[in-house]
């Protein structure tokens, strides 16, 4: 799975969640503190939201961060632990904390 399809999957998921809460792009972007055009770009898969924006979205919706990543059709790589480790180690400390929150909330929900 390439980065472009990941952006589209994440954008589609954010849009689904936003709509399920009954928010327009204008209202949701106002709540999150971003421009409507930025939210549109995220939802259309033109670019990724920052982890800070995802964290703000989850806070405003009162949902765990992991909800944005509940995709059905993403295959698991054979070397998943190594791939996860490499991805996380390349992030800033602030973003590592957000990833930690995503992982913890995911296991809380799934257990």
N, CA, C and O of each residue as an XYZ file, in Angstrom:
444
protein
N       0.851     -1.168      0.000
C       0.000      0.000      0.000
C       0.899      1.233      0.000
O       1.801      1.346      0.830
N       0.657      2.145     -0.918
C       1.518      3.316     -0.997
C       0.961      4.495     -0.213
O      -0.163      4.453      0.286
N       1.762      5.537     -0.115
C       1.395      6.688      0.691
C       0.126      7.375      0.169
O      -0.694      7.840      0.960
N      -0.037      7.439     -1.147
C      -1.226      8.075     -1.720
C      -2.499      7.353     -1.291
O      -3.486      7.999     -0.939
N      -2.488      6.038     -1.318
C      -3.688      5.311     -0.920
C      -3.924      5.428      0.588
O      -5.068      5.412      1.043
N      -2.838      5.545      1.364
C      -2.999      5.766      2.806
C      -3.663      7.104      3.082
O      -4.535      7.199      3.946
N      -3.259      8.141      2.353
C      -3.875      9.460      2.526
C      -5.354      9.406      2.188
O      -6.180      9.995      2.887
N      -5.685      8.705      1.128
C      -7.089      8.601      0.725
C      -7.908      7.818      1.759
O      -9.029      8.207      2.089
N      -7.351      6.724      2.265
C      -8.041      5.941      3.286
C      -8.295      6.758      4.551
O      -9.400      6.752      5.092
N      -7.270      7.456      5.011
C      -7.406      8.266      6.214
C      -8.395      9.400      5.981
O      -9.246      9.668      6.828
N      -8.286     10.061      4.842
C      -9.216     11.150      4.529
C     -10.654     10.681      4.470
O     -11.558     11.343      4.980
N     -10.859      9.538      3.844
C     -12.207      8.971      3.741
C     -12.756      8.644      5.127
O     -13.928      8.887      5.414
N     -11.908      8.096      5.971
C     -12.334      7.731      7.335
C     -12.689      8.973      8.147
O     -13.688      8.976      8.866
N     -11.884     10.023      8.042
C     -12.175     11.268      8.755
C     -13.508     11.837      8.286
O     -14.316     12.288      9.098
N     -13.733     11.815      6.997
C     -15.000     12.316      6.444
C     -16.185     11.503      6.962
O     -17.209     12.071      7.343
N     -16.049     10.177      6.977
C     -17.119      9.311      7.498
C     -17.447      9.660      8.947
O     -18.614      9.786      9.320
N     -16.407      9.812      9.748
C     -16.612     10.110     11.166
C     -17.252     11.489     11.330
O     -18.206     11.646     12.093
N     -16.729     12.488     10.615
C     -17.287     13.844     10.701
C     -18.772     13.841     10.369
O     -19.583     14.423     11.089
N     -19.118     13.179      9.268
C     -20.518     13.131      8.845
C     -21.386     12.376      9.856
O     -22.541     12.742     10.075
N     -20.836     11.327     10.469
C     -21.616     10.562     11.446
C     -21.974     11.415     12.660
O     -22.950     11.132     13.355
N     -21.181     12.463     12.915
C     -21.463     13.385     14.010
C     -22.338     14.553     13.551
O     -22.726     15.404     14.353
N     -22.639     14.582     12.261
C     -23.518     15.626     11.735
C     -22.858     16.967     11.510
O     -23.546     17.983     11.411
N     -21.524     16.995     11.426
C     -20.814     18.251     11.215
C     -20.577     18.513      9.739
O     -20.252     17.603      8.976
N     -20.744     19.769      9.347
C     -20.311     20.195      8.018
C     -18.804     20.392      8.076
O     -18.225     20.456      9.160
N     -18.174     20.487      6.922
C     -16.738     20.773      6.907
C     -16.458     22.111      7.584
O     -15.471     22.253      8.307
N     -17.319     23.082      7.350
C     -17.118     24.407      7.929
C     -17.150     24.354      9.460
O     -16.266     24.900     10.122
N     -18.157     23.704     10.011
C     -18.299     23.637     11.464
C     -17.156     22.829     12.091
O     -16.579     23.241     13.098
N     -16.836     21.684     11.493
C     -15.793     20.835     12.059
C     -14.427     21.517     11.991
O     -13.657     21.463     12.951
N     -14.127     22.152     10.872
C     -12.840     22.838     10.764
C     -12.749     23.975     11.777
O     -11.673     24.242     12.312
N     -13.857     24.640     12.041
C     -13.882     25.695     13.061
C     -13.593     25.110     14.447
O     -12.815     25.677     15.214
N     -14.219     23.981     14.760
C     -13.989     23.333     16.058
C     -12.527     22.909     16.236
O     -11.956     23.028     17.320
N     -11.948     22.419     15.160
C     -10.587     21.899     15.214
C      -9.548     23.017     15.108
O      -8.400     22.846     15.518
N      -9.955     24.151     14.560
C      -9.037     25.280     14.436
C      -8.181     25.254     13.187
O      -7.035     25.704     13.198
N      -8.751     24.718     12.096
C      -8.044     24.724     10.816
C      -8.950     25.339      9.759
O     -10.154     25.486      9.971
N      -8.377     25.691      8.645
C      -9.150     26.242      7.539
C     -10.019     25.148      6.912
O      -9.639     23.978      6.886
N     -11.174     25.545      6.414
C     -12.060     24.599      5.736
C     -11.351     23.967      4.543
O     -11.532     22.782      4.265
N     -10.550     24.753      3.845
C      -9.811     24.207      2.696
C      -8.802     23.142      3.138
O      -8.532     22.197      2.396
N      -8.253     23.292      4.326
C      -7.330     22.277      4.852
C      -8.070     20.977      5.140
O      -7.592     19.894      4.801
N      -9.233     21.090      5.766
C     -10.033     19.891      6.040
C     -10.447     19.222      4.739
O     -10.427     17.996      4.633
N     -10.818     20.015      3.763
C     -11.187     19.465      2.460
C     -10.015     18.701      1.841
O     -10.197     17.619      1.284
N      -8.821     19.265      1.942
C      -7.626     18.595      1.415
C      -7.327     17.296      2.129
O      -6.890     16.325      1.513
N      -7.563     17.279      3.433
C      -7.355     16.061      4.221
C      -8.369     15.001      3.806
O      -8.006     13.857      3.531
N      -9.634     15.388      3.763
C     -10.690     14.419      3.449
C     -10.616     13.888      2.019
O     -11.036     12.763      1.748
N     -10.091     14.688      1.120
C      -9.979     14.226     -0.272
C      -8.713     13.410     -0.504
O      -8.522     12.845     -1.581
N      -7.843     13.349      0.514
C      -6.620     12.564      0.383
C      -5.491     13.296     -0.308
O      -4.517     12.672     -0.730
N      -5.603     14.619     -0.433
C      -4.503     15.374     -1.042
C      -3.315     15.481     -0.106
O      -2.172     15.534     -0.560
N      -3.571     15.513      1.206
C      -2.468     15.518      2.161
C      -2.902     14.953      3.503
O      -4.090     14.869      3.813
N      -1.896     14.565      4.293
C      -2.137     14.009      5.624
C      -2.388     15.125      6.630
O      -1.819     16.210      6.508
N      -3.233     14.866      7.618
C      -3.322     15.817      8.732
C      -2.108     15.607      9.637
O      -1.547     14.513      9.689
N      -1.712     16.650     10.340
C      -0.643     16.470     11.323
C      -1.207     15.656     12.487
O      -2.422     15.566     12.660
N      -0.331     15.076     13.268
C      -0.786     14.342     14.447
C      -1.478     15.280     15.430
O      -2.408     14.882     16.132
N      -1.019     16.522     15.475
C      -1.658     17.519     16.337
C      -3.122     17.732     15.921
O      -4.006     17.802     16.774
N      -3.370     17.835     14.625
C      -4.737     18.024     14.124
C      -5.582     16.785     14.406
O      -6.737     16.909     14.813
N      -5.025     15.595     14.198
C      -5.768     14.368     14.517
C      -6.118     14.310     16.003
O      -7.226     13.924     16.375
N      -5.182     14.689     16.829
C      -5.425     14.704     18.274
C      -6.536     15.685     18.614
O      -7.397     15.391     19.444
N      -6.520     16.845     17.979
C      -7.566     17.857     18.204
C      -8.925     17.334     17.731
O      -9.936     17.536     18.404
N      -8.951     16.671     16.587
C     -10.199     16.096     16.063
C     -10.767     15.083     17.051
O     -11.959     15.103     17.356
N      -9.905     14.198     17.546
C     -10.389     13.162     18.468
C     -10.894     13.784     19.763
O     -11.870     13.306     20.342
N     -10.241     14.842     20.219
C     -10.669     15.532     21.434
C     -12.031     16.186     21.227
O     -12.923     16.055     22.065
N     -12.186     16.884     20.117
C     -13.458     17.567     19.830
C     -14.616     16.578     19.670
O     -15.746     16.876     20.058
N     -14.337     15.409     19.102
C     -15.377     14.398     18.890
C     -15.529     13.459     20.080
O     -16.462     12.659     20.141
N     -14.596     13.569     21.026
C     -14.586     12.699     22.207
C     -14.531     11.219     21.806
O     -15.277     10.384     22.317
N     -13.622     10.932     20.878
C     -13.398      9.555     20.428
C     -11.902      9.258     20.537
O     -11.088     10.180     20.493
N     -11.533      7.994     20.676
C     -10.106      7.662     20.714
C      -9.461      7.889     19.346
O     -10.105      7.717     18.311
N      -8.203      8.271     19.351
C      -7.466      8.494     18.102
C      -7.518      7.289     17.176
O      -7.552      7.436     15.955
N      -7.523      6.122     17.752
C      -7.490      4.902     16.949
C      -8.688      4.802     15.990
O      -8.600      4.118     14.971
N      -9.779      5.460     16.296
C     -10.960      5.408     15.426
C     -10.661      5.888     14.013
O     -11.277      5.423     13.054
N      -9.716      6.819     13.879
C      -9.369      7.325     12.553
C      -8.619      6.291     11.726
O      -8.484      6.443     10.512
N      -8.139      5.255     12.368
C      -7.310      4.262     11.690
C      -7.962      2.881     11.611
O      -7.277      1.883     11.384
N      -9.229      2.824     11.788
C      -9.956      1.550     11.685
C     -10.323      1.297     10.227
O     -11.462      1.504      9.807
N      -9.332      0.844      9.470
C      -9.524      0.525      8.062
C      -9.744     -0.973      7.925
O      -9.197     -1.766      8.691
N     -10.527     -1.338      6.969
C     -10.834     -2.746      6.762
C      -9.834     -3.409      5.821
O      -9.509     -4.584      5.993
N      -9.346     -2.670      4.832
C      -8.605     -3.294      3.739
C      -7.117     -2.965      3.688
O      -6.567     -2.780      2.603
N      -6.460     -2.891      4.838
C      -5.016     -2.661      4.843
C      -4.305     -3.971      5.194
O      -4.494     -4.504      6.288
N      -3.488     -4.493      4.272
C      -2.781     -5.738      4.562
C      -1.661     -5.506      5.582
O      -1.059     -4.433      5.626
N      -1.397     -6.514      6.389
C      -0.342     -6.426      7.391
C       0.980     -6.867      6.781
O       1.048     -7.917      6.142
N       2.040     -6.068      6.974
C       3.345     -6.480      6.443
C       3.909     -7.640      7.259
O       3.581     -7.794      8.436
N       4.749     -8.447      6.636
C       5.362     -9.585      7.325
C       6.290     -9.134      8.456
O       6.413     -9.809      9.478
N       6.936     -7.992      8.260
C       7.881     -7.486      9.253
C       7.258     -6.321     10.042
O       7.910     -5.302     10.270
N       6.016     -6.480     10.448
C       5.277     -5.402     11.091
C       5.988     -4.791     12.307
O       6.069     -3.565     12.376
N       6.504     -5.559     13.260
C       7.178     -4.931     14.409
C       8.337     -4.023     13.994
O       8.500     -2.933     14.541
N       9.135     -4.473     13.031
C      10.257     -3.657     12.564
C       9.763     -2.392     11.867
O      10.307     -1.306     12.070
N       8.739     -2.543     11.055
C       8.200     -1.397     10.327
C       7.610     -0.370     11.296
O       7.816      0.832     11.126
N       6.888     -0.832     12.295
C       6.324      0.068     13.304
C       7.432      0.785     14.051
O       7.369      1.998     14.251
N       8.441      0.043     14.460
C       9.562      0.622     15.195
C      10.264      1.704     14.382
O      10.582      2.767     14.915
N      10.506      1.451     13.115
C      11.166      2.430     12.253
C      10.312      3.681     12.090
O      10.825      4.798     12.148
N       9.022      3.497     11.887
C       8.126      4.640     11.722
C       8.097      5.511     12.973
O       8.207      6.734     12.888
N       7.951      4.885     14.119
C       7.836      5.628     15.373
C       9.161      6.301     15.729
O       9.165      7.448     16.178
N      10.260      5.621     15.539
C      11.561      6.201     15.917
C      11.909      7.417     15.066
O      12.720      8.242     15.485
N      11.324      7.546     13.897
C      11.619      8.690     13.041
C      10.793      9.933     13.406
O      11.007     11.006     12.841
N       9.861      9.792     14.340
C       8.987     10.902     14.727
C       9.589     11.736     15.852
O      10.483     11.287     16.569
N       9.084     12.953     15.990
C       9.481     13.795     17.120
C       8.913     13.199     18.406
O       8.009     12.365     18.364
N       9.446     13.628     19.546
C       8.957     13.132     20.846
C       7.464     13.436     21.002
O       6.713     12.596     21.498
N       7.033     14.621     20.587
C       5.612     14.991     20.698
C       4.734     14.039     19.888
O       3.690     13.587     20.358
N       5.171     13.745     18.668
C       4.395     12.827     17.832
C       4.464     11.392     18.348
O       3.507     10.635     18.189
N       5.589     11.007     18.966
C       5.678      9.680     19.572
C       4.664      9.551     20.705
O       4.063      8.492     20.885
N       4.474     10.628     21.468
C       3.481     10.602     22.549
C       2.080     10.405     21.983
O       1.273      9.673     22.557
N       1.792     11.053     20.865
C       0.469     10.909     20.244
C       0.278      9.484     19.732
O      -0.795      8.903     19.900
N       1.310      8.920     19.110
C       1.242      7.529     18.646
C       1.011      6.596     19.828
O       0.227      5.651     19.742
N       1.694      6.866     20.922
C       1.499      6.070     22.134
C       0.039      6.110     22.562
O      -0.529      5.078     22.922
N      -0.577      7.297     22.526
C      -1.987      7.433     22.897
C      -2.884      6.636     21.949
O      -3.865      6.025     22.373
N      -2.537      6.650     20.669
C      -3.323      5.884     19.687
C      -3.250      4.394     20.017
O      -4.268      3.702     20.044
N      -2.041      3.917     20.266
C      -1.847      2.493     20.553
C      -2.560      2.104     21.843
O      -3.263      1.095     21.884
N      -2.384      2.892     22.886
C      -3.023      2.578     24.173
C      -4.536      2.592     24.061
O      -5.209      1.719     24.610
N      -5.074      3.573     23.356
C      -6.533      3.634     23.238
C      -7.043      2.480     22.381
O      -8.141      1.974     22.612
N      -6.256      2.063     21.397
C      -6.644      0.933     20.557
C      -6.723     -0.355     21.334
O      -7.652     -1.141     21.150
N      -5.751     -0.581     22.207
C      -5.769     -1.806     22.990
C      -6.842     -1.754     24.068
O      -7.407     -2.788     24.426
N      -7.127     -0.583     24.583
C      -8.203     -0.442     25.559
C      -9.542     -0.799     24.924
O     -10.369     -1.482     25.528
N      -9.743     -0.324     23.689
C     -10.986     -0.580     22.980
C     -11.100     -2.044     22.578
O     -12.185     -2.619     22.661
N     -10.001     -2.660     22.143
C     -10.031     -4.017     21.617
C     -10.010     -5.095     22.679
O     -10.424     -6.223     22.411
N      -9.539     -4.782     23.882
C      -9.421     -5.815     24.908
C     -10.743     -6.086     25.581
O     -10.820     -6.931     26.472
